[in-house]
Amino acid sequence: MWLTFGTPQADWVRIRARILKRDGYRCTHLDESGVRCAEPASDVDHVLRGDDHRDANLTSLCGWHHRQKSSREGAAARAANWRRHNAKLRRSEKHPWLA
């Protein structure tokens, strides 16, 4: 079971159970047409990244949609890190022959 840092396991177990019940034990992902996924929810995930465990920031997802969301977030973080890294390597001055 995945836990977030700083949340005691017993608290997360209660929070997870409450959110799954609130969402009817169904994945809350909506497709492009606004149709809700019919799969049972197996995971509770943060809507916005971070350590905010308020009910409004938590949602139930099936395993497939949770993996898709996590993959998108990971790709975005890698792209941001790549841009920051490359910005450090760029020269600020112009080449004398190209100026």
Gaussian input, Z-matrix of N, CA and C with variables (Angstrom, degrees):
# hf/3-21g

backbone

0 1
 N
 C     1     B1
 C     2     B2     1     A1
 N     3     B3     2     A2     1     D1
 C     4     B4     3     A3     2     D2
 C     5     B5     4     A4     3     D3
 N     6     B6     5     A5     4     D4
 C     7     B7     6     A6     5     D5
 C     8     B8     7     A7     6     D6
 N     9     B9     8     A8     7     D7
 C    10    B10     9     A9     8     D8
 C    11    B11    10    A10     9     D9
 N    12    B12    11    A11    10    D10
 C    13    B13    12    A12    11    D11
 C    14    B14    13    A13    12    D12
 N    15    B15    14    A14    13    D13
 C    16    B16    15    A15    14    D14
 C    17    B17    16    A16    15    D15
 N    18    B18    17    A17    16    D16
 C    19    B19    18    A18    17    D17
 C    20    B20    19    A19    18    D18
 N    21    B21    20    A20    19    D19
 C    22    B22    21    A21    20    D20
 C    23    B23    22    A22    21    D21
 N    24    B24    23    A23    22    D22
 C    25    B25    24    A24    23    D23
 C    26    B26    25    A25    24    D24
 N    27    B27    26    A26    25    D25
 C    28    B28    27    A27    26    D26
 C    29    B29    28    A28    27    D27
 N    30    B30    29    A29    28    D28
 C    31    B31    30    A30    29    D29
 C    32    B32    31    A31    30    D30
 N    33    B33    32    A32    31    D31
 C    34    B34    33    A33    32    D32
 C    35    B35    34    A34    33    D33
 N    36    B36    35    A35    34    D34
 C    37    B37    36    A36    35    D35
 C    38    B38    37    A37    36    D36
 N    39    B39    38    A38    37    D37
 C    40    B40    39    A39    38    D38
 C    41    B41    40    A40    39    D39
 N    42    B42    41    A41    40    D40
 C    43    B43    42    A42    41    D41
 C    44    B44    43    A43    42    D42
 N    45    B45    44    A44    43    D43
 C    46    B46    45    A45    44    D44
 C    47    B47    46    A46    45    D45
 N    48    B48    47    A47    46    D46
 C    49    B49    48    A48    47    D47
 C    50    B50    49    A49    48    D48
 N    51    B51    50    A50    49    D49
 C    52    B52    51    A51    50    D50
 C    53    B53    52    A52    51    D51
 N    54    B54    53    A53    52    D52
 C    55    B55    54    A54    53    D53
 C    56    B56    55    A55    54    D54
 N    57    B57    56    A56    55    D55
 C    58    B58    57    A57    56    D56
 C    59    B59    58    A58    57    D57
 N    60    B60    59    A59    58    D58
 C    61    B61    60    A60    59    D59
 C    62    B62    61    A61    60    D60
 N    63    B63    62    A62    61    D61
 C    64    B64    63    A63    62    D62
 C    65    B65    64    A64    63    D63
 N    66    B66    65    A65    64    D64
 C    67    B67    66    A66    65    D65
 C    68    B68    67    A67    66    D66
 N    69    B69    68    A68    67    D67
 C    70    B70    69    A69    68    D68
 C    71    B71    70    A70    69    D69
 N    72    B72    71    A71    70    D70
 C    73    B73    72    A72    71    D71
 C    74    B74    73    A73    72    D72
 N    75    B75    74    A74    73    D73
 C    76    B76    75    A75    74    D74
 C    77    B77    76    A76    75    D75
 N    78    B78    77    A77    76    D76
 C    79    B79    78    A78    77    D77
 C    80    B80    79    A79    78    D78
 N    81    B81    80    A80    79    D79
 C    82    B82    81    A81    80    D80
 C    83    B83    82    A82    81    D81
 N    84    B84    83    A83    82    D82
 C    85    B85    84    A84    83    D83
 C    86    B86    85    A85    84    D84
 N    87    B87    86    A86    85    D85
 C    88    B88    87    A87    86    D86
 C    89    B89    88    A88    87    D87
 N    90    B90    89    A89    88    D88
 C    91    B91    90    A90    89    D89
 C    92    B92    91    A91    90    D90
 N    93    B93    92    A92    91    D91
 C    94    B94    93    A93    92    D92
 C    95    B95    94    A94    93    D93
 N    96    B96    95    A95    94    D94
 C    97    B97    96    A96    95    D95
 C    98    B98    97    A97    96    D96
 N    99    B99    98    A98    97    D97
 C   100   B100    99    A99    98    D98
 C   101   B101   100   A100    99    D99
 N   102   B102   101   A101   100   D100
 C   103   B103   102   A102   101   D101
 C   104   B104   103   A103   102   D102
 N   105   B105   104   A104   103   D103
 C   106   B106   105   A105   104   D104
 C   107   B107   106   A106   105   D105
 N   108   B108   107   A107   106   D106
 C   109   B109   108   A108   107   D107
 C   110   B110   109   A109   108   D108
 N   111   B111   110   A110   109   D109
 C   112   B112   111   A111   110   D110
 C   113   B113   112   A112   111   D111
 N   114   B114   113   A113   112   D112
 C   115   B115   114   A114   113   D113
 C   116   B116   115   A115   114   D114
 N   117   B117   116   A116   115   D115
 C   118   B118   117   A117   116   D116
 C   119   B119   118   A118   117   D117
 N   120   B120   119   A119   118   D118
 C   121   B121   120   A120   119   D119
 C   122   B122   121   A121   120   D120
 N   123   B123   122   A122   121   D121
 C   124   B124   123   A123   122   D122
 C   125   B125   124   A124   123   D123
 N   126   B126   125   A125   124   D124
 C   127   B127   126   A126   125   D125
 C   128   B128   127   A127   126   D126
 N   129   B129   128   A128   127   D127
 C   130   B130   129   A129   128   D128
 C   131   B131   130   A130   129   D129
 N   132   B132   131   A131   130   D130
 C   133   B133   132   A132   131   D131
 C   134   B134   133   A133   132   D132
 N   135   B135   134   A134   133   D133
 C   136   B136   135   A135   134   D134
 C   137   B137   136   A136   135   D135
 N   138   B138   137   A137   136   D136
 C   139   B139   138   A138   137   D137
 C   140   B140   139   A139   138   D138
 N   141   B141   140   A140   139   D139
 C   142   B142   141   A141   140   D140
 C   143   B143   142   A142   141   D141
 N   144   B144   143   A143   142   D142
 C   145   B145   144   A144   143   D143
 C   146   B146   145   A145   144   D144
 N   147   B147   146   A146   145   D145
 C   148   B148   147   A147   146   D146
 C   149   B149   148   A148   147   D147
 N   150   B150   149   A149   148   D148
 C   151   B151   150   A150   149   D149
 C   152   B152   151   A151   150   D150
 N   153   B153   152   A152   151   D151
 C   154   B154   153   A153   152   D152
 C   155   B155   154   A154   153   D153
 N   156   B156   155   A155   154   D154
 C   157   B157   156   A156   155   D155
 C   158   B158   157   A157   156   D156
 N   159   B159   158   A158   157   D157
 C   160   B160   159   A159   158   D158
 C   161   B161   160   A160   159   D159
 N   162   B162   161   A161   160   D160
 C   163   B163   162   A162   161   D161
 C   164   B164   163   A163   162   D162
 N   165   B165   164   A164   163   D163
 C   166   B166   165   A165   164   D164
 C   167   B167   166   A166   165   D165
 N   168   B168   167   A167   166   D166
 C   169   B169   168   A168   167   D167
 C   170   B170   169   A169   168   D168
 N   171   B171   170   A170   169   D169
 C   172   B172   171   A171   170   D170
 C   173   B173   172   A172   171   D171
 N   174   B174   173   A173   172   D172
 C   175   B175   174   A174   173   D173
 C   176   B176   175   A175   174   D174
 N   177   B177   176   A176   175   D175
 C   178   B178   177   A177   176   D176
 C   179   B179   178   A178   177   D177
 N   180   B180   179   A179   178   D178
 C   181   B181   180   A180   179   D179
 C   182   B182   181   A181   180   D180
 N   183   B183   182   A182   181   D181
 C   184   B184   183   A183   182   D182
 C   185   B185   184   A184   183   D183
 N   186   B186   185   A185   184   D184
 C   187   B187   186   A186   185   D185
 C   188   B188   187   A187   186   D186
 N   189   B189   188   A188   187   D187
 C   190   B190   189   A189   188   D188
 C   191   B191   190   A190   189   D189
 N   192   B192   191   A191   190   D190
 C   193   B193   192   A192   191   D191
 C   194   B194   193   A193   192   D192
 N   195   B195   194   A194   193   D193
 C   196   B196   195   A195   194   D194
 C   197   B197   196   A196   195   D195
 N   198   B198   197   A197   196   D196
 C   199   B199   198   A198   197   D197
 C   200   B200   199   A199   198   D198
 N   201   B201   200   A200   199   D199
 C   202   B202   201   A201   200   D200
 C   203   B203   202   A202   201   D201
 N   204   B204   203   A203   202   D202
 C   205   B205   204   A204   203   D203
 C   206   B206   205   A205   204   D204
 N   207   B207   206   A206   205   D205
 C   208   B208   207   A207   206   D206
 C   209   B209   208   A208   207   D207
 N   210   B210   209   A209   208   D208
 C   211   B211   210   A210   209   D209
 C   212   B212   211   A211   210   D210
 N   213   B213   212   A212   211   D211
 C   214   B214   213   A213   212   D212
 C   215   B215   214   A214   213   D213
 N   216   B216   215   A215   214   D214
 C   217   B217   216   A216   215   D215
 C   218   B218   217   A217   216   D216
 N   219   B219   218   A218   217   D217
 C   220   B220   219   A219   218   D218
 C   221   B221   220   A220   219   D219
 N   222   B222   221   A221   220   D220
 C   223   B223   222   A222   221   D221
 C   224   B224   223   A223   222   D222
 N   225   B225   224   A224   223   D223
 C   226   B226   225   A225   224   D224
 C   227   B227   226   A226   225   D225
 N   228   B228   227   A227   226   D226
 C   229   B229   228   A228   227   D227
 C   230   B230   229   A229   228   D228
 N   231   B231   230   A230   229   D229
 C   232   B232   231   A231   230   D230
 C   233   B233   232   A232   231   D231
 N   234   B234   233   A233   232   D232
 C   235   B235   234   A234   233   D233
 C   236   B236   235   A235   234   D234
 N   237   B237   236   A236   235   D235
 C   238   B238   237   A237   236   D236
 C   239   B239   238   A238   237   D237
 N   240   B240   239   A239   238   D238
 C   241   B241   240   A240   239   D239
 C   242   B242   241   A241   240   D240
 N   243   B243   242   A242   241   D241
 C   244   B244   243   A243   242   D242
 C   245   B245   244   A244   243   D243
 N   246   B246   245   A245   244   D244
 C   247   B247   246   A246   245   D245
 C   248   B248   247   A247   246   D246
 N   249   B249   248   A248   247   D247
 C   250   B250   249   A249   248   D248
 C   251   B251   250   A250   249   D249
 N   252   B252   251   A251   250   D250
 C   253   B253   252   A252   251   D251
 C   254   B254   253   A253   252   D252
 N   255   B255   254   A254   253   D253
 C   256   B256   255   A255   254   D254
 C   257   B257   256   A256   255   D255
 N   258   B258   257   A257   256   D256
 C   259   B259   258   A258   257   D257
 C   260   B260   259   A259   258   D258
 N   261   B261   260   A260   259   D259
 C   262   B262   261   A261   260   D260
 C   263   B263   262   A262   261   D261
 N   264   B264   263   A263   262   D262
 C   265   B265   264   A264   263   D263
 C   266   B266   265   A265   264   D264
 N   267   B267   266   A266   265   D265
 C   268   B268   267   A267   266   D266
 C   269   B269   268   A268   267   D267
 N   270   B270   269   A269   268   D268
 C   271   B271   270   A270   269   D269
 C   272   B272   271   A271   270   D270
 N   273   B273   272   A272   271   D271
 C   274   B274   273   A273   272   D272
 C   275   B275   274   A274   273   D273
 N   276   B276   275   A275   274   D274
 C   277   B277   276   A276   275   D275
 C   278   B278   277   A277   276   D276
 N   279   B279   278   A278   277   D277
 C   280   B280   279   A279   278   D278
 C   281   B281   280   A280   279   D279
 N   282   B282   281   A281   280   D280
 C   283   B283   282   A282   281   D281
 C   284   B284   283   A283   282   D282
 N   285   B285   284   A284   283   D283
 C   286   B286   285   A285   284   D284
 C   287   B287   286   A286   285   D285
 N   288   B288   287   A287   286   D286
 C   289   B289   288   A288   287   D287
 C   290   B290   289   A289   288   D288
 N   291   B291   290   A290   289   D289
 C   292   B292   291   A291   290   D290
 C   293   B293   292   A292   291   D291
 N   294   B294   293   A293   292   D292
 C   295   B295   294   A294   293   D293
 C   296   B296   295   A295   294   D294

   B1=1.4455
   B2=1.5310
   B3=1.3282
   B4=1.4578
   B5=1.5203
   B6=1.2996
   B7=1.4597
   B8=1.5087
   B9=1.3024
   B10=1.4501
   B11=1.5133
   B12=1.3104
   B13=1.4567
   B14=1.5182
   B15=1.3230
   B16=1.4504
   B17=1.5167
   B18=1.3335
   B19=1.4604
   B20=1.5185
   B21=1.3324
   B22=1.4645
   B23=1.5286
   B24=1.3224
   B25=1.4603
   B26=1.5249
   B27=1.3305
   B28=1.4676
   B29=1.5283
   B30=1.3339
   B31=1.4658
   B32=1.5215
   B33=1.3405
   B34=1.4616
   B35=1.5269
   B36=1.3288
   B37=1.4672
   B38=1.5293
   B39=1.3234
   B40=1.4706
   B41=1.5326
   B42=1.3247
   B43=1.4681
   B44=1.5274
   B45=1.3267
   B46=1.4665
   B47=1.5296
   B48=1.3269
   B49=1.4684
   B50=1.5275
   B51=1.3269
   B52=1.4660
   B53=1.5346
   B54=1.3386
   B55=1.4663
   B56=1.5241
   B57=1.3290
   B58=1.4690
   B59=1.5274
   B60=1.3243
   B61=1.4703
   B62=1.5241
   B63=1.3459
   B64=1.4709
   B65=1.5285
   B66=1.3460
   B67=1.4643
   B68=1.5283
   B69=1.3255
   B70=1.4601
   B71=1.5177
   B72=1.3306
   B73=1.4694
   B74=1.5288
   B75=1.3367
   B76=1.4669
   B77=1.5115
   B78=1.3211
   B79=1.4637
   B80=1.5281
   B81=1.3200
   B82=1.4678
   B83=1.5251
   B84=1.3381
   B85=1.4665
   B86=1.5312
   B87=1.3261
   B88=1.4612
   B89=1.5163
   B90=1.3389
   B91=1.4632
   B92=1.5300
   B93=1.3343
   B94=1.4714
   B95=1.5259
   B96=1.3400
   B97=1.4674
   B98=1.5193
   B99=1.3412
   B100=1.4521
   B101=1.5168
   B102=1.3458
   B103=1.4641
   B104=1.5264
   B105=1.3118
   B106=1.4666
   B107=1.5278
   B108=1.3245
   B109=1.4644
   B110=1.5321
   B111=1.3220
   B112=1.4694
   B113=1.5247
   B114=1.3357
   B115=1.4675
   B116=1.5256
   B117=1.3260
   B118=1.4679
   B119=1.5302
   B120=1.3012
   B121=1.4693
   B122=1.5234
   B123=1.3291
   B124=1.4642
   B125=1.5238
   B126=1.3312
   B127=1.4579
   B128=1.5237
   B129=1.3270
   B130=1.4658
   B131=1.5192
   B132=1.3212
   B133=1.4620
   B134=1.5220
   B135=1.3234
   B136=1.4639
   B137=1.5234
   B138=1.3152
   B139=1.4567
   B140=1.5263
   B141=1.3258
   B142=1.4634
   B143=1.5185
   B144=1.3181
   B145=1.4619
   B146=1.5192
   B147=1.3063
   B148=1.4535
   B149=1.5073
   B150=1.2967
   B151=1.4581
   B152=1.5286
   B153=1.3379
   B154=1.4611
   B155=1.5263
   B156=1.3340
   B157=1.4599
   B158=1.5246
   B159=1.3218
   B160=1.4631
   B161=1.5279
   B162=1.3191
   B163=1.4649
   B164=1.5265
   B165=1.3174
   B166=1.4640
   B167=1.5264
   B168=1.3280
   B169=1.4647
   B170=1.5293
   B171=1.3120
   B172=1.4641
   B173=1.5194
   B174=1.3326
   B175=1.4546
   B176=1.5194
   B177=1.3173
   B178=1.4623
   B179=1.5247
   B180=1.3234
   B181=1.4609
   B182=1.5214
   B183=1.3314
   B184=1.4608
   B185=1.5363
   B186=1.3050
   B187=1.4595
   B188=1.5175
   B189=1.3366
   B190=1.4651
   B191=1.5251
   B192=1.3293
   B193=1.4705
   B194=1.5261
   B195=1.3225
   B196=1.4621
   B197=1.5277
   B198=1.3355
   B199=1.4757
   B200=1.5214
   B201=1.3335
   B202=1.4636
   B203=1.5262
   B204=1.3233
   B205=1.4690
   B206=1.5247
   B207=1.3291
   B208=1.4676
   B209=1.5219
   B210=1.3289
   B211=1.4608
   B212=1.5287
   B213=1.3353
   B214=1.4735
   B215=1.5222
   B216=1.3366
   B217=1.4648
   B218=1.5258
   B219=1.3278
   B220=1.4619
   B221=1.5161
   B222=1.3343
   B223=1.4647
   B224=1.5252
   B225=1.3213
   B226=1.4692
   B227=1.5246
   B228=1.3287
   B229=1.4707
   B230=1.5234
   B231=1.3359
   B232=1.4724
   B233=1.5196
   B234=1.3329
   B235=1.4651
   B236=1.5276
   B237=1.3181
   B238=1.4693
   B239=1.5252
   B240=1.3217
   B241=1.4665
   B242=1.5145
   B243=1.3248
   B244=1.4636
   B245=1.5290
   B246=1.3469
   B247=1.4732
   B248=1.5270
   B249=1.3412
   B250=1.4712
   B251=1.5224
   B252=1.3192
   B253=1.4621
   B254=1.5270
   B255=1.3233
   B256=1.4662
   B257=1.5194
   B258=1.3138
   B259=1.4655
   B260=1.5254
   B261=1.3274
   B262=1.4672
   B263=1.5235
   B264=1.3289
   B265=1.4599
   B266=1.5208
   B267=1.3168
   B268=1.4641
   B269=1.5199
   B270=1.3068
   B271=1.4657
   B272=1.5190
   B273=1.3015
   B274=1.4604
   B275=1.5318
   B276=1.3465
   B277=1.4652
   B278=1.5246
   B279=1.3064
   B280=1.4627
   B281=1.5238
   B282=1.2944
   B283=1.4552
   B284=1.5264
   B285=1.3590
   B286=1.4723
   B287=1.5277
   B288=1.3017
   B289=1.4623
   B290=1.5150
   B291=1.3389
   B292=1.4577
   B293=1.5197
   B294=1.3282
   B295=1.4704
   B296=1.5063
   A1=108.34
   A2=116.03
   A3=121.04
   A4=109.36
   A5=114.85
   A6=120.82
   A7=108.53
   A8=116.58
   A9=119.63
   A10=108.12
   A11=115.59
   A12=120.77
   A13=110.01
   A14=116.11
   A15=120.78
   A16=114.74
   A17=117.58
   A18=119.76
   A19=108.83
   A20=117.94
   A21=119.20
   A22=110.36
   A23=115.97
   A24=120.84
   A25=112.37
   A26=117.95
   A27=120.49
   A28=110.96
   A29=117.15
   A30=120.39
   A31=110.74
   A32=116.81
   A33=120.23
   A34=110.84
   A35=117.80
   A36=121.05
   A37=109.62
   A38=117.47
   A39=121.15
   A40=111.23
   A41=116.22
   A42=120.32
   A43=109.55
   A44=116.47
   A45=122.05
   A46=110.57
   A47=117.11
   A48=121.03
   A49=110.94
   A50=116.82
   A51=120.99
   A52=110.88
   A53=116.97
   A54=120.67
   A55=110.63
   A56=117.39
   A57=120.01
   A58=110.45
   A59=116.86
   A60=120.82
   A61=110.24
   A62=116.76
   A63=121.10
   A64=111.05
   A65=116.16
   A66=121.39
   A67=112.88
   A68=117.01
   A69=120.56
   A70=113.55
   A71=116.72
   A72=123.00
   A73=111.96
   A74=115.72
   A75=121.66
   A76=109.89
   A77=115.48
   A78=122.14
   A79=108.73
   A80=116.76
   A81=121.22
   A82=112.98
   A83=117.45
   A84=120.07
   A85=110.20
   A86=115.79
   A87=121.64
   A88=109.01
   A89=117.34
   A90=119.77
   A91=109.74
   A92=116.22
   A93=121.43
   A94=112.04
   A95=116.92
   A96=121.58
   A97=112.69
   A98=116.91
   A99=120.57
   A100=113.27
   A101=116.73
   A102=121.15
   A103=108.73
   A104=115.26
   A105=121.33
   A106=110.84
   A107=116.06
   A108=122.79
   A109=108.80
   A110=116.82
   A111=121.72
   A112=112.76
   A113=117.58
   A114=120.99
   A115=111.23
   A116=116.54
   A117=119.16
   A118=110.42
   A119=115.82
   A120=120.62
   A121=109.45
   A122=115.39
   A123=120.57
   A124=111.31
   A125=116.88
   A126=121.73
   A127=110.53
   A128=115.42
   A129=121.75
   A130=105.96
   A131=116.01
   A132=121.16
   A133=109.97
   A134=114.75
   A135=121.27
   A136=109.20
   A137=117.14
   A138=121.67
   A139=108.23
   A140=116.56
   A141=122.48
   A142=107.84
   A143=115.89
   A144=120.54
   A145=111.12
   A146=114.93
   A147=120.37
   A148=111.14
   A149=114.84
   A150=121.23
   A151=111.17
   A152=116.79
   A153=121.91
   A154=108.67
   A155=116.76
   A156=121.51
   A157=112.82
   A158=117.31
   A159=119.06
   A160=109.21
   A161=115.78
   A162=120.89
   A163=112.55
   A164=117.49
   A165=121.26
   A166=112.27
   A167=117.99
   A168=121.65
   A169=111.98
   A170=118.05
   A171=121.26
   A172=109.98
   A173=115.69
   A174=120.98
   A175=110.04
   A176=116.29
   A177=122.57
   A178=109.18
   A179=115.97
   A180=121.38
   A181=110.31
   A182=115.91
   A183=119.53
   A184=106.66
   A185=116.95
   A186=120.59
   A187=112.88
   A188=117.25
   A189=120.65
   A190=110.85
   A191=117.35
   A192=119.52
   A193=111.75
   A194=118.04
   A195=120.39
   A196=110.03
   A197=117.21
   A198=120.21
   A199=111.14
   A200=117.87
   A201=121.22
   A202=110.91
   A203=116.79
   A204=121.40
   A205=110.65
   A206=116.70
   A207=120.83
   A208=111.04
   A209=116.97
   A210=121.21
   A211=110.97
   A212=117.18
   A213=120.71
   A214=111.06
   A215=116.47
   A216=120.22
   A217=110.88
   A218=117.29
   A219=120.95
   A220=111.68
   A221=116.81
   A222=120.82
   A223=110.73
   A224=117.20
   A225=120.68
   A226=110.88
   A227=117.39
   A228=121.04
   A229=110.61
   A230=116.99
   A231=119.88
   A232=110.85
   A233=117.22
   A234=120.79
   A235=110.67
   A236=117.43
   A237=120.94
   A238=110.49
   A239=117.24
   A240=120.64
   A241=110.84
   A242=117.73
   A243=122.19
   A244=109.96
   A245=116.72
   A246=119.98
   A247=111.05
   A248=117.30
   A249=120.13
   A250=110.58
   A251=116.81
   A252=121.15
   A253=110.33
   A254=117.43
   A255=120.42
   A256=112.09
   A257=118.03
   A258=120.65
   A259=110.40
   A260=117.29
   A261=120.90
   A262=111.50
   A263=116.90
   A264=120.86
   A265=113.31
   A266=118.20
   A267=121.07
   A268=110.72
   A269=114.74
   A270=119.81
   A271=109.19
   A272=115.02
   A273=118.30
   A274=111.54
   A275=117.13
   A276=118.25
   A277=110.23
   A278=115.58
   A279=122.00
   A280=109.16
   A281=115.62
   A282=120.80
   A283=107.46
   A284=118.43
   A285=120.47
   A286=113.53
   A287=118.65
   A288=120.46
   A289=111.88
   A290=117.09
   A291=120.42
   A292=112.26
   A293=117.27
   A294=120.32
   A295=111.63
   D1=132.66
   D2=178.12
   D3=-79.61
   D4=135.78
   D5=175.83
   D6=-124.34
   D7=153.50
   D8=175.72
   D9=-95.36
   D10=149.47
   D11=-178.72
   D12=-61.58
   D13=138.21
   D14=175.42
   D15=88.11
   D16=-5.46
   D17=179.07
   D18=-107.89
   D19=117.41
   D20=177.64
   D21=-58.66
   D22=144.69
   D23=-175.40
   D24=-55.68
   D25=-43.28
   D26=-179.14
   D27=-60.34
   D28=-39.92
   D29=178.04
   D30=-63.86
   D31=-45.30
   D32=-177.90
   D33=-64.80
   D34=-37.52
   D35=178.26
   D36=-60.49
   D37=-43.62
   D38=178.91
   D39=-67.54
   D40=-43.66
   D41=179.73
   D42=-60.95
   D43=-48.73
   D44=-178.69
   D45=-57.53
   D46=-47.22
   D47=-179.65
   D48=-61.13
   D49=-40.55
   D50=-179.31
   D51=-65.04
   D52=-42.51
   D53=-178.00
   D54=-69.85
   D55=-42.56
   D56=177.57
   D57=-59.16
   D58=-43.50
   D59=179.19
   D60=-64.28
   D61=-45.61
   D62=179.95
   D63=-55.48
   D64=-40.57
   D65=-176.10
   D66=-88.89
   D67=9.98
   D68=177.05
   D69=70.18
   D70=22.94
   D71=179.48
   D72=58.24
   D73=26.61
   D74=178.87
   D75=-122.16
   D76=148.11
   D77=176.05
   D78=-58.84
   D79=136.69
   D80=-178.16
   D81=-97.37
   D82=2.52
   D83=-179.41
   D84=-62.46
   D85=135.48
   D86=176.32
   D87=-109.27
   D88=134.20
   D89=177.61
   D90=-79.14
   D91=-175.36
   D92=-176.00
   D93=-59.18
   D94=-27.78
   D95=-179.23
   D96=-87.85
   D97=-2.90
   D98=-178.03
   D99=86.11
   D100=12.65
   D101=179.70
   D102=-87.75
   D103=130.87
   D104=-177.36
   D105=-76.67
   D106=140.76
   D107=176.39
   D108=-58.68
   D109=139.01
   D110=-177.34
   D111=-92.14
   D112=-3.67
   D113=-176.38
   D114=-74.49
   D115=151.29
   D116=174.60
   D117=-68.26
   D118=144.63
   D119=178.76
   D120=-80.29
   D121=135.94
   D122=176.49
   D123=-118.92
   D124=-15.21
   D125=-174.12
   D126=-129.38
   D127=150.74
   D128=170.73
   D129=-116.63
   D130=126.93
   D131=-173.82
   D132=-128.60
   D133=157.19
   D134=175.97
   D135=-77.75
   D136=135.27
   D137=174.67
   D138=-68.14
   D139=-50.60
   D140=175.15
   D141=-108.29
   D142=135.82
   D143=-178.01
   D144=-58.69
   D145=151.12
   D146=177.51
   D147=130.11
   D148=-164.22
   D149=-173.56
   D150=-110.78
   D151=29.27
   D152=-179.42
   D153=-90.09
   D154=105.37
   D155=-175.83
   D156=-98.31
   D157=19.66
   D158=175.82
   D159=-67.67
   D160=147.56
   D161=-176.77
   D162=-53.20
   D163=-38.92
   D164=-177.73
   D165=-64.06
   D166=-20.69
   D167=-179.09
   D168=-101.59
   D169=10.24
   D170=-178.66
   D171=-121.64
   D172=144.71
   D173=179.59
   D174=-144.25
   D175=153.78
   D176=179.06
   D177=-93.24
   D178=134.57
   D179=179.24
   D180=-135.28
   D181=151.48
   D182=170.12
   D183=-74.60
   D184=164.34
   D185=-178.04
   D186=-58.05
   D187=-39.67
   D188=-177.04
   D189=-65.41
   D190=-47.41
   D191=-179.56
   D192=-69.04
   D193=-32.44
   D194=176.17
   D195=-64.76
   D196=-43.99
   D197=178.05
   D198=-63.76
   D199=-39.91
   D200=178.45
   D201=-62.16
   D202=-45.62
   D203=179.90
   D204=-63.34
   D205=-45.85
   D206=-179.76
   D207=-63.86
   D208=-37.54
   D209=178.57
   D210=-64.58
   D211=-44.01
   D212=177.59
   D213=-61.81
   D214=-43.75
   D215=179.81
   D216=-64.18
   D217=-40.13
   D218=178.42
   D219=-64.97
   D220=-42.35
   D221=178.95
   D222=-63.91
   D223=-40.53
   D224=178.63
   D225=-65.03
   D226=-39.98
   D227=178.77
   D228=-66.24
   D229=-41.65
   D230=178.26
   D231=-63.40
   D232=-41.70
   D233=179.28
   D234=-63.62
   D235=-41.09
   D236=178.91
   D237=-65.16
   D238=-42.02
   D239=177.48
   D240=-63.36
   D241=-40.33
   D242=179.68
   D243=-63.09
   D244=-44.08
   D245=179.08
   D246=-63.22
   D247=-42.55
   D248=178.76
   D249=-63.66
   D250=-43.17
   D251=-179.47
   D252=-62.95
   D253=-46.21
   D254=-179.01
   D255=-67.74
   D256=-31.06
   D257=177.95
   D258=-63.90
   D259=-33.14
   D260=178.42
   D261=-69.40
   D262=-27.86
   D263=-176.01
   D264=-86.84
   D265=-15.94
   D266=-178.18
   D267=-70.65
   D268=139.47
   D269=175.63
   D270=-80.37
   D271=141.06
   D272=-179.68
   D273=-88.18
   D274=-25.00
   D275=-178.49
   D276=-91.75
   D277=155.41
   D278=178.38
   D279=-83.77
   D280=151.22
   D281=174.67
   D282=-68.20
   D283=137.23
   D284=-175.25
   D285=-58.30
   D286=-34.37
   D287=-178.10
   D288=-78.93
   D289=-19.56
   D290=-177.88
   D291=-97.83
   D292=-7.64
   D293=-176.70
   D294=-76.57

